Amino acid sequence: MQNFSVIFRTMAIGLIVLMISLTGADSYAQYTYTELLPQGWSWTYAHDINDNGEVTGYGGSPSGEMTFVYSSSSFTSLLPPGWISSYGLRINNSGQVVGYGRSATVDKGFIYENGSYIELLPPGLDWAWAIRNNEAGAVVGMGKDSFNNWIGFHYNNGTYAQILPPGWVQSAAYGINELGDISGWGSDSAGIWKGFILREGVYTELLPPGWSEAWAYGINDAGQVIGEGLNASGIWIGFLYDNGSYTDLQPSGWTNIVPEDINEAGTVTGYGNDGVSLKGFIYSEGIYSTVLPPSRMSAEVIGINSSGQVAGKAYNGRHLDLIAFIATPCELDPVRVSGITTTYYSTIQEAYNAASTGDTIQTQRRLFTENLYLNINKALTLQGGYNCEYTAVTGSTILSGVLSLQNGRLTAENIIIQ
């Protein structure tokens, strides 16, 4: 990997070609970050974000651990009557929140909607957690029975249904999409832990080839499922299941991967250890991006909405200064030409073609996977590492592809070639 700040010059008949390949899957994602901490609270953990940008999670309030909802720059605290704690896990686009907490005697799930609470404890379970809901308000979760076995459940309009694949001993219902398909995990009679999909009364087992165990989590409307487990090499990584095929989820050099959410575009969020600390990642179409709020050593990305906003928690040291955050993708295009006028572009090549001698091309701190052909006789400056608003340089830009400098002059700053 080379970080260069040099001037390249060639004659019109000269040719310089740098072959650049992305060998590390870890790259930059460009976001604006918003930290979430209600007044008086000591710590927070964001667990989900809906398409309206509303967030739910939980944290340390002056009255104990409880759920928060962040909406339109304001916070609402949630605690079912008589409970001593609550942990919000999911919020749909109607603002319905599901989670779990501790009543006076037992852990229960809860639904919060329009100022009212519904407590969830399916018959036959000693305690239960509500994990996820869909837009219709159906809820899935899990709990333990008197034999200490995990048992999944589905709740809708006052009715409970047990979620347990035939012949299995344990289960947990963890995801539900808008079609009512349910994903989750459990163990069969041989004690093998597997994932599953329940669709129209039929269970499909999920276990990537060669893996010894797998745990399935979220499911989107396309039927894509994320999970984690032990692969054939005994390494704990993630997986993406899509119509009978599996894709390993493991940024290069990372370990202990935990996929957490998947949106309708198939973009996956999660976290893992990059060799230094836990960091969040986003996976989309074969590309991984790291998510880490400024001034934080570690982060875990949990939820994602349809706009690509993500929510999670970040901290320094050993979970000190734990704080929830939202990361919002940049609104401005990732490249701009700063000259007599300022014009924005989606690729560096487009900006180069449009620029005039003396102009400066500025790029956001992110990964560009493209071939860049510099074949026009003009002198330009290429500056990388800008934040979303182009007001400050916060790092470097990564370029992956072919860089061919055939003519003219280029001054490059804060550009990393991998």
C-alpha positions in Angstrom: 0.0 0.0 0.0 1.4 3.4 -1.0 0.4 6.8 0.3 1.7 9.4 -2.1 1.9 13.1 -2.4 4.0 13.6 -5.6 3.8 15.2 -9.0 3.6 12.8 -12.0 4.7 14.2 -15.4 4.8 12.5 -18.8 5.4 13.7 -22.3 2.6 13.3 -24.8 4.2 10.2 -26.1 5.0 8.8 -22.7 3.0 6.1 -20.8 2.8 5.3 -17.1 0.4 2.5 -15.9 0.0 1.5 -12.3 -1.9 -1.7 -11.8 -3.8 -1.4 -8.6 -5.7 -4.2 -6.9 -7.7 -4.2 -3.7 -6.2 -7.0 -1.6 -7.7 -6.0 1.7 -11.5 -6.0 1.9 -11.5 -3.3 4.5 -12.1 0.1 3.0 -13.6 3.5 4.0 -17.2 4.5 4.1 -18.1 8.1 4.3 -20.7 9.3 6.7 -21.7 12.1 9.0 -22.0 10.9 12.6 -24.6 11.8 15.2 -24.1 10.7 18.8 -27.2 9.9 20.9 -27.2 10.5 24.6 -30.4 11.7 26.5 -29.7 14.3 29.1 -28.6 12.8 32.4 -27.9 9.3 30.9 -24.5 7.8 31.4 -24.3 5.5 28.4 -26.4 4.4 25.4 -26.5 1.6 22.8 -28.5 2.1 19.5 -30.0 -1.1 18.2 -32.2 -0.2 15.2 -33.1 2.6 12.9 -36.2 2.8 10.7 -36.8 4.4 7.4 -37.8 7.7 9.1 -34.5 7.9 10.8 -36.0 7.0 14.2 -33.8 5.0 16.5 -34.4 2.7 19.4 -31.9 1.3 21.8 -31.2 1.4 25.5 -28.9 2.8 28.1 -28.2 3.9 31.6 -30.8 6.4 32.7 -30.9 8.1 36.2 -33.6 5.5 37.0 -31.8 2.5 35.8 -31.4 0.7 32.4 -34.3 1.5 30.0 -35.2 1.9 26.4 -35.0 5.2 24.4 -36.5 6.3 21.2 -34.8 9.1 19.2 -37.0 11.0 16.8 -36.7 14.5 15.3 -33.8 15.4 17.6 -35.7 14.5 20.8 -35.7 11.5 23.1 -38.5 9.4 24.7 -37.8 7.0 27.5 -39.7 3.7 27.6 -40.3 1.5 30.6 -43.4 -0.7 30.9 -45.4 0.0 34.2 -44.0 -1.9 37.1 -40.8 -3.0 35.3 -37.3 -2.4 36.6 -35.5 -2.4 33.2 -36.2 -2.5 29.4 -34.1 -2.9 26.3 -35.5 -1.7 23.0 -34.3 -3.8 20.0 -36.4 -3.0 17.0 -38.5 -0.1 15.7 -40.7 -0.3 12.5 -41.7 2.6 10.3 -44.9 3.1 12.3 -42.8 3.7 15.4 -43.8 0.4 17.1 -40.9 -0.7 19.4 -40.2 -4.2 20.6 -37.7 -5.5 23.1 -37.5 -7.1 26.5 -36.9 -6.3 30.1 -37.3 -7.3 33.7 -40.6 -7.1 35.4 -40.8 -7.6 39.2 -40.2 -11.3 38.9 -39.3 -12.4 35.3 -37.9 -11.3 31.9 -40.6 -10.6 29.4 -40.9 -9.2 25.9 -42.8 -6.0 25.2 -44.5 -4.0 22.4 -44.7 -0.3 22.7 -47.0 1.7 20.4 -48.7 5.0 20.7 -48.2 5.3 24.4 -49.3 1.8 25.3 -47.5 -1.4 26.2 -48.2 -5.1 25.6 -46.3 -7.6 27.7 -45.2 -10.8 26.0 -44.7 -14.1 27.7 -45.9 -17.1 25.7 -47.6 -20.0 27.5 -45.1 -22.7 28.5 -42.1 -20.4 28.7 -40.5 -19.3 31.9 -39.3 -16.1 30.4 -39.1 -14.5 26.9 -37.5 -11.8 24.8 -39.2 -10.0 21.8 -36.5 -9.6 19.1 -38.0 -8.2 15.9 -41.2 -6.9 14.4 -42.4 -6.2 10.8 -44.5 -3.4 9.5 -47.7 -5.3 10.1 -46.8 -5.5 13.8 -46.1 -9.2 13.9 -43.4 -10.1 16.5 -40.9 -12.9 16.8 -38.7 -13.8 19.7 -37.5 -16.5 22.0 -37.5 -17.7 25.6 -36.7 -20.8 27.7 -39.1 -23.5 28.9 -39.0 -25.4 32.2 -36.4 -27.8 30.7 -34.1 -24.8 30.0 -34.5 -25.2 26.2 -34.6 -22.2 23.9 -38.0 -22.0 22.2 -38.9 -19.5 19.5 -42.3 -17.8 19.2 -44.4 -15.7 16.9 -47.0 -13.2 18.2 -49.7 -11.5 16.2 -52.8 -9.8 17.4 -52.9 -11.6 20.7 -52.1 -15.0 19.4 -48.9 -17.0 20.0 -47.4 -19.7 17.8 -44.4 -21.8 18.7 -41.6 -21.8 16.2 -39.7 -25.1 16.3 -38.6 -27.1 13.2 -39.7 -30.7 13.2 -37.3 -32.9 15.2 -35.5 -30.0 16.7 -35.0 -29.6 20.4 -34.3 -25.9 20.6 -35.1 -22.8 18.5 -35.0 -19.0 18.5 -37.1 -16.9 16.1 -34.9 -14.0 15.3 -36.1 -12.3 12.1 -39.3 -11.7 10.2 -39.9 -10.0 6.9 -43.0 -8.3 5.4 -44.1 -11.5 3.8 -44.2 -13.2 7.2 -41.2 -15.4 6.6 -39.3 -16.1 9.8 -35.6 -16.8 10.3 -33.8 -18.1 13.3 -31.6 -20.8 14.8 -31.7 -23.8 17.0 -30.4 -27.4 17.5 -31.6 -30.6 16.1 -32.0 -34.0 17.9 -28.2 -34.6 17.3 -27.3 -31.4 19.0 -26.2 -29.6 15.8 -26.9 -25.9 15.8 -28.3 -24.7 12.5 -30.2 -21.8 11.1 -33.7 -22.0 9.5 -36.3 -20.2 7.4 -40.0 -20.8 8.0 -42.0 -19.9 4.9 -45.7 -20.8 4.4 -45.4 -23.6 7.0 -42.3 -25.1 5.5 -38.9 -25.1 7.3 -35.6 -24.9 5.4 -32.5 -25.7 7.3 -29.5 -23.4 6.9 -25.9 -24.8 7.3 -23.2 -23.7 4.9 -21.4 -26.6 3.3 -18.6 -27.9 5.6 -19.6 -25.8 8.5 -20.1 -27.4 11.9 -22.7 -25.0 13.2 -24.6 -21.9 12.1 -26.9 -19.3 13.7 -29.3 -17.4 11.4 -30.5 -13.9 12.2 -32.3 -11.3 10.0 -34.2 -11.9 6.8 -35.3 -9.4 4.1 -38.2 -9.5 1.7 -36.0 -11.2 -1.0 -35.5 -14.1 1.4 -31.8 -13.2 2.0 -30.7 -14.3 5.5 -27.6 -13.4 7.5 -25.9 -15.3 10.2 -22.7 -16.6 11.7 -21.0 -19.8 12.7 -18.0 -22.1 12.6 -16.7 -22.8 9.0 -14.8 -25.9 7.8 -11.6 -24.4 9.2 -13.1 -23.9 12.7 -13.1 -20.1 12.2 -16.0 -18.0 13.4 -17.3 -16.0 10.5 -20.5 -14.7 9.0 -22.6 -15.8 6.1 -25.2 -14.5 3.7 -27.8 -17.0 2.4 -29.5 -16.2 -0.9 -31.7 -18.6 -2.8 -29.8 -21.7 -1.9 -26.3 -20.3 -2.1 -24.0 -19.0 0.7 -21.5 -16.2 0.7 -18.8 -16.0 3.5 -18.8 -12.7 5.4 -15.4 -11.9 6.6 -13.4 -8.7 5.9 -9.8 -9.5 5.1 -7.8 -10.0 8.2 -10.8 -9.7 10.5 -12.0 -12.3 13.1 -15.0 -13.0 15.3 -17.5 -11.7 12.7 -21.1 -10.9 13.8 -23.6 -9.9 11.1 -26.4 -7.9 12.7 -28.9 -6.7 10.1 -29.7 -6.7 6.4 -31.9 -4.2 4.4 -34.0 -4.7 1.4 -31.1 -3.9 -1.0 -29.1 -6.8 0.6 -26.7 -4.5 2.4 -25.4 -6.2 5.6 -24.2 -4.5 8.8 -22.2 -6.1 11.6 -18.9 -5.9 13.4 -15.7 -7.8 14.1 -12.1 -7.5 15.2 -9.7 -6.1 12.6 -6.7 -7.1 14.7 -6.7 -3.9 16.7 -10.2 -3.6 18.1 -13.9 -4.2 17.4 -15.1 -2.2 14.4 -18.3 -2.0 12.5 -18.6 -3.0 8.9 -21.0 -2.7 6.0 -21.0 -5.3 3.2 -22.6 -4.6 -0.2 -22.0 -6.5 -3.5 -18.6 -7.9 -2.5 -17.3 -4.7 -0.9 -16.7 -4.1 2.8 -16.5 -0.7 4.4 -15.4 0.1 8.0 -17.6 2.2 10.2 -15.9 4.0 13.1 -17.1 7.3 14.5 -14.4 10.0 15.0 -12.5 9.9 18.3 -13.6 6.4 19.1 -11.4 3.3 19.2 -14.2 0.7 18.7 -17.7 0.4 17.3 -20.4 -2.1 16.6 -22.9 -1.5 13.8 -26.3 -3.1 14.5 -29.2 -1.7 12.4 -29.6 -0.4 8.9 -32.5 1.2 7.1 -33.5 1.4 3.4 -31.5 4.6 2.9 -28.3 3.1 4.2 -28.3 4.9 7.5 -26.8 2.7 10.2 -27.0 2.7 14.0 -24.9 1.2 16.7 -22.6 1.9 19.6 -19.0 3.2 19.9 -16.6 3.3 22.8 -13.0 3.8 23.9 -10.9 1.4 25.9 -12.8 -1.5 27.4 -16.3 -0.3 26.7 -15.7 3.0 28.4 -17.6 6.0 27.2 -20.2 3.8 25.5 -22.5 5.9 23.3 -25.0 5.3 20.6 -24.6 6.8 17.2 -26.2 7.2 13.8 -24.1 7.2 10.6 -25.7 8.9 7.6 -24.2 8.5 4.1 -22.9 11.7 2.6 -25.5 13.8 0.7 -23.0 15.4 -1.7 -21.4 13.4 -4.5 -18.0 11.9 -3.6 -15.9 13.9 -6.1 -16.0 17.6 -7.0 -14.0 19.9 -9.2 -13.1 23.2 -7.5 -12.2 25.9 -10.0 -14.0 29.0 -11.2 -17.2 27.0 -10.4 -17.7 23.9 -8.2 -19.2 20.9 -9.9 -19.9 17.4 -8.3 -19.4 14.0 -9.9 -19.8 10.3 -8.9 -16.4 9.2 -10.2 -12.9 10.6 -10.4 -12.7 9.9 -14.1 -15.8 12.1 -14.7 -14.3 14.9 -12.7 -10.9 14.6 -14.6 -12.6 14.7 -18.0 -14.5 17.9 -17.0 -11.7 19.7 -15.2 -9.6 22.5 -16.8 -5.9 23.2 -16.3 -5.3 24.6 -12.8 -8.4 23.0 -11.3 -8.4 20.9 -8.1 -10.2 17.6 -7.9 -11.3 16.9 -4.4 -12.5 13.4 -3.3 -14.2 12.3 -0.1 -12.5 9.8 2.3 -13.8 6.6 0.8 -13.0 3.8 -1.6 -13.1 4.3 -5.4 -13.1 1.2 -7.5 -12.6 2.5 -11.0 -10.0 2.7 -13.8 -8.5 6.2 -14.1 -7.1 7.3 -17.5 -5.2 10.6 -17.5 -4.6 11.2 -21.2 -5.3 15.0 -21.6 -2.6 17.6 -21.7 -3.6 19.6 -18.6 -2.2 20.2 -15.1 -4.5 19.2 -12.2 -4.3 18.6 -8.5 -6.0 15.5 -7.0 -6.8 15.8 -3.2 -8.2 13.0 -1.2 -9.5 12.4 2.3 -12.3 15.0 2.6 -15.3 14.7 4.9 -18.9 14.7 3.6 -19.1 18.5 3.4 -15.6 19.0 1.9 -14.7 21.3 4.9 -11.8 19.2 6.3 -9.4 16.4 5.4 -10.1 13.6 7.8 -7.9 10.8 6.3 -7.1 9.5 2.8 -8.9 8.3 -0.3 -8.4 4.7 -1.4 -8.1 4.0 -5.2 -8.6 0.5 -6.6 -8.3 -0.1 -10.3 -5.9 0.9 -13.1 -4.3 4.3 -13.0 -2.9 5.2 -16.5 -1.0 8.6 -16.7 -0.4 9.2 -20.4 -0.3 13.0 -20.7 -0.3 16.2 -18.7 0.6 16.7 -15.0 -1.0 15.5 -11.8 -0.3 16.5 -8.3 -1.8 14.0 -5.9 -2.3 14.4 -2.1 -3.7 12.0 0.5 -4.4 9.2 -2.0 -3.8 5.5 -1.0 -3.1 3.0 -3.7 -3.8 -0.6 -2.8 
